[in-house]
Amino acid sequence: MDLNLNRINVLIGSNGVGKSNFISFFRLLKNMYDQNLQNYIADEEGIDNVFHHGIKNSLFLNGRIEFDKINAYKFELQPTQEGNLYFSYEGTQYYRNWGLGFDSVKLGSGYQESILKDKQWGRYTFVKDYLKYLKIFHFHDTSKTASIKRPSNVNDNSFLREDAGNLAAYLFLLQEVHPKNFKKIELAIKSVAPFFERFDLKTDRRNPDLIRLEWIEKGSNKYFNAMHLSDGTLRFMALATLLLQPVAPSVIIIDEPELGLHPSAITKLAALIKKASAQTQIIISTQSVNLLDHFEPEDIITVDRIDNQSVFKRQSSEALKEWMEDYSMSDLWSKNVIGGRP
């Protein structure tokens, strides 16, 4: 299956059609690059859960991802008798400007962890720069023991972590080094949480290596930290920070960003996604009809299960022109005009 990705890519579909598998492909790529493939298999409880319908029905797993129409990465994985995976092929590709198509540069085969990360020269660097910063963000865990609610090391601020566990430290860095972006984040939060005045970020008095996510409520002098925030507000803080940071990753992938958000916050989230797409490519998976209505048909990819396969279809304004005169995108989704329904 070939799928071209735009600046904004909103995946919709019923449960079990393959949206999560699509996101998992990027998670697999990241673990491969990080030389963490075997641990990833263990976390997935074996290769039967990594292969389509198990290894009895799929003798190998392969994939190819193309970046910037010039560079590409290609791999093929096969199972071992011990229940692990090994690379039967790994290589990069690049497009020749004089029209001869893609040339392949084979990395090797027969090893259990990728060797791309160890390469220091040539065409490898272009692919490495993409995969190095690839992350799948999920801000679902807002329980009492969640990392986002606990103190974090003040120096853990090189990037925002996938679960926003270092949100306080990263915001503290933005406050000190990128005050304009920090102020934009505060304003975005205030637009959906009127009680929020501003962050009150400082290192712990007893341990200056630690920092908590502390904030000030309008008209109050009481102490507030992450434990005093609703789940939706805390998640929106993480989303706003991710989408308004000064230097965003080349690709931002978010699984169900609308979880727990008020409709007004979803409207603001859509605006932040559009703004961020000017400097980064965005892929999101959603079940929210409210979020869907803020995007153009070309931004939307419906996912259906046909003949036991996941089928991805990007929507078109031209094809839906007459429908869009009377209906919204969420109406067309609900009425199963565009697919993506059980």
Secondary structure as a PSIPRED ss2 file (coil, helix, strand):
# PSIPRED VFORMAT (PSIPRED V4.0)

   1 M C   1.000  0.000  0.000
   2 D C   1.000  0.000  0.000
   3 L C   1.000  0.000  0.000
   4 N C   1.000  0.000  0.000
   5 L C   1.000  0.000  0.000
   6 N C   1.000  0.000  0.000
   7 R C   1.000  0.000  0.000
   8 I E   0.000  0.000  1.000
   9 N E   0.000  0.000  1.000
  10 V E   0.000  0.000  1.000
  11 L E   0.000  0.000  1.000
  12 I E   0.000  0.000  1.000
  13 G C   1.000  0.000  0.000
  14 S C   1.000  0.000  0.000
  15 N C   1.000  0.000  0.000
  16 G C   1.000  0.000  0.000
  17 V C   1.000  0.000  0.000
  18 G C   1.000  0.000  0.000
  19 K H   0.000  1.000  0.000
  20 S H   0.000  1.000  0.000
  21 N H   0.000  1.000  0.000
  22 F H   0.000  1.000  0.000
  23 I H   0.000  1.000  0.000
  24 S H   0.000  1.000  0.000
  25 F H   0.000  1.000  0.000
  26 F H   0.000  1.000  0.000
  27 R H   0.000  1.000  0.000
  28 L H   0.000  1.000  0.000
  29 L H   0.000  1.000  0.000
  30 K H   0.000  1.000  0.000
  31 N H   0.000  1.000  0.000
  32 M H   0.000  1.000  0.000
  33 Y H   0.000  1.000  0.000
  34 D C   1.000  0.000  0.000
  35 Q C   1.000  0.000  0.000
  36 N C   1.000  0.000  0.000
  37 L H   0.000  1.000  0.000
  38 Q H   0.000  1.000  0.000
  39 N H   0.000  1.000  0.000
  40 Y H   0.000  1.000  0.000
  41 I H   0.000  1.000  0.000
  42 A H   0.000  1.000  0.000
  43 D H   0.000  1.000  0.000
  44 E C   1.000  0.000  0.000
  45 E C   1.000  0.000  0.000
  46 G C   1.000  0.000  0.000
  47 I H   0.000  1.000  0.000
  48 D H   0.000  1.000  0.000
  49 N H   0.000  1.000  0.000
  50 V C   1.000  0.000  0.000
  51 F C   1.000  0.000  0.000
  52 H C   1.000  0.000  0.000
  53 H C   1.000  0.000  0.000
  54 G C   1.000  0.000  0.000
  55 I C   1.000  0.000  0.000
  56 K C   1.000  0.000  0.000
  57 N C   1.000  0.000  0.000
  58 S C   1.000  0.000  0.000
  59 L C   1.000  0.000  0.000
  60 F C   1.000  0.000  0.000
  61 L E   0.000  0.000  1.000
  62 N E   0.000  0.000  1.000
  63 G E   0.000  0.000  1.000
  64 R E   0.000  0.000  1.000
  65 I E   0.000  0.000  1.000
  66 E E   0.000  0.000  1.000
  67 F E   0.000  0.000  1.000
  68 D C   1.000  0.000  0.000
  69 K C   1.000  0.000  0.000
  70 I C   1.000  0.000  0.000
  71 N E   0.000  0.000  1.000
  72 A E   0.000  0.000  1.000
  73 Y E   0.000  0.000  1.000
  74 K E   0.000  0.000  1.000
  75 F E   0.000  0.000  1.000
  76 E E   0.000  0.000  1.000
  77 L E   0.000  0.000  1.000
  78 Q E   0.000  0.000  1.000
  79 P E   0.000  0.000  1.000
  80 T C   1.000  0.000  0.000
  81 Q C   1.000  0.000  0.000
  82 E C   1.000  0.000  0.000
  83 G C   1.000  0.000  0.000
  84 N C   1.000  0.000  0.000
  85 L E   0.000  0.000  1.000
  86 Y E   0.000  0.000  1.000
  87 F E   0.000  0.000  1.000
  88 S E   0.000  0.000  1.000
  89 Y E   0.000  0.000  1.000
  90 E E   0.000  0.000  1.000
  91 G E   0.000  0.000  1.000
  92 T E   0.000  0.000  1.000
  93 Q E   0.000  0.000  1.000
  94 Y E   0.000  0.000  1.000
  95 Y E   0.000  0.000  1.000
  96 R E   0.000  0.000  1.000
  97 N C   1.000  0.000  0.000
  98 W C   1.000  0.000  0.000
  99 G C   1.000  0.000  0.000
 100 L C   1.000  0.000  0.000
 101 G E   0.000  0.000  1.000
 102 F E   0.000  0.000  1.000
 103 D E   0.000  0.000  1.000
 104 S E   0.000  0.000  1.000
 105 V E   0.000  0.000  1.000
 106 K E   0.000  0.000  1.000
 107 L E   0.000  0.000  1.000
 108 G E   0.000  0.000  1.000
 109 S C   1.000  0.000  0.000
 110 G C   1.000  0.000  0.000
 111 Y E   0.000  0.000  1.000
 112 Q C   1.000  0.000  0.000
 113 E C   1.000  0.000  0.000
 114 S C   1.000  0.000  0.000
 115 I C   1.000  0.000  0.000
 116 L H   0.000  1.000  0.000
 117 K H   0.000  1.000  0.000
 118 D H   0.000  1.000  0.000
 119 K C   1.000  0.000  0.000
 120 Q C   1.000  0.000  0.000
 121 W C   1.000  0.000  0.000
 122 G C   1.000  0.000  0.000
 123 R C   1.000  0.000  0.000
 124 Y H   0.000  1.000  0.000
 125 T H   0.000  1.000  0.000
 126 F H   0.000  1.000  0.000
 127 V H   0.000  1.000  0.000
 128 K H   0.000  1.000  0.000
 129 D H   0.000  1.000  0.000
 130 Y H   0.000  1.000  0.000
 131 L H   0.000  1.000  0.000
 132 K H   0.000  1.000  0.000
 133 Y C   1.000  0.000  0.000
 134 L C   1.000  0.000  0.000
 135 K C   1.000  0.000  0.000
 136 I E   0.000  0.000  1.000
 137 F E   0.000  0.000  1.000
 138 H C   1.000  0.000  0.000
 139 F C   1.000  0.000  0.000
 140 H C   1.000  0.000  0.000
 141 D C   1.000  0.000  0.000
 142 T C   1.000  0.000  0.000
 143 S C   1.000  0.000  0.000
 144 K C   1.000  0.000  0.000
 145 T C   1.000  0.000  0.000
 146 A C   1.000  0.000  0.000
 147 S H   0.000  1.000  0.000
 148 I H   0.000  1.000  0.000
 149 K H   0.000  1.000  0.000
 150 R C   1.000  0.000  0.000
 151 P C   1.000  0.000  0.000
 152 S E   0.000  0.000  1.000
 153 N E   0.000  0.000  1.000
 154 V C   1.000  0.000  0.000
 155 N C   1.000  0.000  0.000
 156 D C   1.000  0.000  0.000
 157 N C   1.000  0.000  0.000
 158 S C   1.000  0.000  0.000
 159 F C   1.000  0.000  0.000
 160 L C   1.000  0.000  0.000
 161 R C   1.000  0.000  0.000
 162 E C   1.000  0.000  0.000
 163 D C   1.000  0.000  0.000
 164 A C   1.000  0.000  0.000
 165 G C   1.000  0.000  0.000
 166 N C   1.000  0.000  0.000
 167 L H   0.000  1.000  0.000
 168 A H   0.000  1.000  0.000
 169 A H   0.000  1.000  0.000
 170 Y H   0.000  1.000  0.000
 171 L H   0.000  1.000  0.000
 172 F H   0.000  1.000  0.000
 173 L H   0.000  1.000  0.000
 174 L H   0.000  1.000  0.000
 175 Q H   0.000  1.000  0.000
 176 E H   0.000  1.000  0.000
 177 V H   0.000  1.000  0.000
 178 H C   1.000  0.000  0.000
 179 P H   0.000  1.000  0.000
 180 K H   0.000  1.000  0.000
 181 N H   0.000  1.000  0.000
 182 F H   0.000  1.000  0.000
 183 K H   0.000  1.000  0.000
 184 K H   0.000  1.000  0.000
 185 I H   0.000  1.000  0.000
 186 E H   0.000  1.000  0.000
 187 L H   0.000  1.000  0.000
 188 A H   0.000  1.000  0.000
 189 I H   0.000  1.000  0.000
 190 K H   0.000  1.000  0.000
 191 S H   0.000  1.000  0.000
 192 V H   0.000  1.000  0.000
 193 A C   1.000  0.000  0.000
 194 P C   1.000  0.000  0.000
 195 F C   1.000  0.000  0.000
 196 F E   0.000  0.000  1.000
 197 E E   0.000  0.000  1.000
 198 R E   0.000  0.000  1.000
 199 F E   0.000  0.000  1.000
 200 D C   1.000  0.000  0.000
 201 L C   1.000  0.000  0.000
 202 K C   1.000  0.000  0.000
 203 T E   0.000  0.000  1.000
 204 D C   1.000  0.000  0.000
 205 R C   1.000  0.000  0.000
 206 R C   1.000  0.000  0.000
 207 N C   1.000  0.000  0.000
 208 P C   1.000  0.000  0.000
 209 D C   1.000  0.000  0.000
 210 L E   0.000  0.000  1.000
 211 I E   0.000  0.000  1.000
 212 R C   1.000  0.000  0.000
 213 L C   1.000  0.000  0.000
 214 E E   0.000  0.000  1.000
 215 W E   0.000  0.000  1.000
 216 I E   0.000  0.000  1.000
 217 E E   0.000  0.000  1.000
 218 K C   1.000  0.000  0.000
 219 G C   1.000  0.000  0.000
 220 S C   1.000  0.000  0.000
 221 N C   1.000  0.000  0.000
 222 K C   1.000  0.000  0.000
 223 Y C   1.000  0.000  0.000
 224 F E   0.000  0.000  1.000
 225 N E   0.000  0.000  1.000
 226 A H   0.000  1.000  0.000
 227 M H   0.000  1.000  0.000
 228 H H   0.000  1.000  0.000
 229 L C   1.000  0.000  0.000
 230 S C   1.000  0.000  0.000
 231 D H   0.000  1.000  0.000
 232 G H   0.000  1.000  0.000
 233 T H   0.000  1.000  0.000
 234 L H   0.000  1.000  0.000
 235 R H   0.000  1.000  0.000
 236 F H   0.000  1.000  0.000
 237 M H   0.000  1.000  0.000
 238 A H   0.000  1.000  0.000
 239 L H   0.000  1.000  0.000
 240 A H   0.000  1.000  0.000
 241 T H   0.000  1.000  0.000
 242 L H   0.000  1.000  0.000
 243 L H   0.000  1.000  0.000
 244 L H   0.000  1.000  0.000
 245 Q C   1.000  0.000  0.000
 246 P C   1.000  0.000  0.000
 247 V C   1.000  0.000  0.000
 248 A C   1.000  0.000  0.000
 249 P C   1.000  0.000  0.000
 250 S C   1.000  0.000  0.000
 251 V E   0.000  0.000  1.000
 252 I E   0.000  0.000  1.000
 253 I E   0.000  0.000  1.000
 254 I E   0.000  0.000  1.000
 255 D E   0.000  0.000  1.000
 256 E C   1.000  0.000  0.000
 257 P C   1.000  0.000  0.000
 258 E C   1.000  0.000  0.000
 259 L C   1.000  0.000  0.000
 260 G C   1.000  0.000  0.000
 261 L C   1.000  0.000  0.000
 262 H C   1.000  0.000  0.000
 263 P H   0.000  1.000  0.000
 264 S H   0.000  1.000  0.000
 265 A H   0.000  1.000  0.000
 266 I H   0.000  1.000  0.000
 267 T H   0.000  1.000  0.000
 268 K H   0.000  1.000  0.000
 269 L H   0.000  1.000  0.000
 270 A H   0.000  1.000  0.000
 271 A H   0.000  1.000  0.000
 272 L H   0.000  1.000  0.000
 273 I H   0.000  1.000  0.000
 274 K H   0.000  1.000  0.000
 275 K H   0.000  1.000  0.000
 276 A H   0.000  1.000  0.000
 277 S C   1.000  0.000  0.000
 278 A C   1.000  0.000  0.000
 279 Q C   1.000  0.000  0.000
 280 T C   1.000  0.000  0.000
 281 Q E   0.000  0.000  1.000
 282 I E   0.000  0.000  1.000
 283 I E   0.000  0.000  1.000
 284 I E   0.000  0.000  1.000
 285 S E   0.000  0.000  1.000
 286 T C   1.000  0.000  0.000
 287 Q C   1.000  0.000  0.000
 288 S C   1.000  0.000  0.000
 289 V H   0.000  1.000  0.000
 290 N H   0.000  1.000  0.000
 291 L H   0.000  1.000  0.000
 292 L H   0.000  1.000  0.000
 293 D C   1.000  0.000  0.000
 294 H C   1.000  0.000  0.000
 295 F C   1.000  0.000  0.000
 296 E C   1.000  0.000  0.000
 297 P H   0.000  1.000  0.000
 298 E H   0.000  1.000  0.000
 299 D H   0.000  1.000  0.000
 300 I E   0.000  0.000  1.000
 301 I E   0.000  0.000  1.000
 302 T E   0.000  0.000  1.000
 303 V E   0.000  0.000  1.000
 304 D E   0.000  0.000  1.000
 305 R E   0.000  0.000  1.000
 306 I E   0.000  0.000  1.000
 307 D C   1.000  0.000  0.000
 308 N C   1.000  0.000  0.000
 309 Q E   0.000  0.000  1.000
 310 S E   0.000  0.000  1.000
 311 V E   0.000  0.000  1.000
 312 F E   0.000  0.000  1.000
 313 K E   0.000  0.000  1.000
 314 R E   0.000  0.000  1.000
 315 Q C   1.000  0.000  0.000
 316 S C   1.000  0.000  0.000
 317 S C   1.000  0.000  0.000
 318 E C   1.000  0.000  0.000
 319 A C   1.000  0.000  0.000
 320 L C   1.000  0.000  0.000
 321 K H   0.000  1.000  0.000
 322 E H   0.000  1.000  0.000
 323 W H   0.000  1.000  0.000
 324 M H   0.000  1.000  0.000
 325 E C   1.000  0.000  0.000
 326 D C   1.000  0.000  0.000
 327 Y C   1.000  0.000  0.000
 328 S C   1.000  0.000  0.000
 329 M H   0.000  1.000  0.000
 330 S H   0.000  1.000  0.000
 331 D H   0.000  1.000  0.000
 332 L H   0.000  1.000  0.000
 333 W H   0.000  1.000  0.000
 334 S H   0.000  1.000  0.000
 335 K C   1.000  0.000  0.000
 336 N C   1.000  0.000  0.000
 337 V C   1.000  0.000  0.000
 338 I C   1.000  0.000  0.000
 339 G C   1.000  0.000  0.000
 340 G C   1.000  0.000  0.000
 341 R C   1.000  0.000  0.000
 342 P C   1.000  0.000  0.000
